[in-house]
Amino acid sequence: MNEQPLPDIAAQATHHDLPLQWVGMAGIALPIRLAGAAVTASVDIGVSLDDAGARGIHMSRLYLALQHLAGKPLTLAALQHLLDDCLSSHHELSDSASLTVRGALPLQRPALVSQLSGWKHYPFEIHARQDGRGLHTELQVELDYSSTCPCSAALARQLIQQRFAESFAQQPLDYLEVLDWLGSTQGIVATPHSQRSTATLRLRLAPDCAELPLLALIDGAERALGTPVQTAVKRADEQAFALANGQNLMFCEDAARRLHRALRQLPQASAFCLKVVHAESLHAHDAVAESRWNWS
């Protein structure tokens, strides 16, 4: 008995005669390695459908091409090779191919003072597009940090001054008595409010960029902010974090400007945009600042 060929409906002509900018698949699970860590990523991959008369693309070809990245380091060279394969398998249908890789990078971070360390997740996205002008890549990462309000700190200091004046007015000061007062709840009557804050950083990589600068981006941003959230802590680490917050007061505008200057130092970036969100403990709404450079 002769086997009949399986029908290929996608190869049939369409009656609509209309090109499509992107056709593909979204949310494909894929294990990869990034910055030396194992990551289970979610991938969107597709191509343009420039042949207006074609019924559809060959999605299975894109899926199988993507599997060559499974378990391997994700590099710019690997992304370009993958997108070239996608275009080669659709050479009569498509002029561009693109993908988005989403995941969370686990990084081990040391405590501020003790020998402890713990793990933090950094959500990231990698967007890559291959067309007649070459490879275009963008890298996005999110990170959390603590921000203490300068206005709140000033108001708290004023209240402490007022309580000091009330407690020691018209009497000689005794060093040990003042020292004890400063360590009591009667002395420190007010504290400034802090909030867990988030920075979203998006880089457009320069054409001559050889590798994904994910670690350089995270480390540079955390150095600029000064108070990234911690993992495992002892009391000494918590005290050091309180000191860092007290000496690192910042509005959302301050954080955005610090990050802008830090990103300008990255040679791999040809453009960037950033957004910081201070999820305030005082208000029910958030404080937000954005900045961009060479972004259009």
Salt bridges, closest charged atoms under 4 A:
ASP44 OD2 - ARG102 NH1 2.76
ASP85 OD2 - HIS81 NE2 3.49
GLU92 OE2 - HIS91 NE2 3.63
GLU125 OE2 - ARG102 NE 3.64
GLU125 OE1 - HIS127 NE2 2.86
ASP131 OD2 - ARG129 NE 3.21
ASP131 OD2 - ARG133 NH2 3.64
ASP131 OD1 - HIS136 NE2 2.98
GLU138 OE1 - ARG202 NE 2.75
GLU138 OE2 - ARG204 NE 3.34
GLU166 OE1 - ARG163 NE 3.55
ASP219 OD1 - ARG109 NH2 2.78
GLU222 OE1 - ARG109 NH2 3.09
GLU222 OE2 - LYS120 NZ 3.19
GLU280 OE1 - HIS283 NE2 3.56
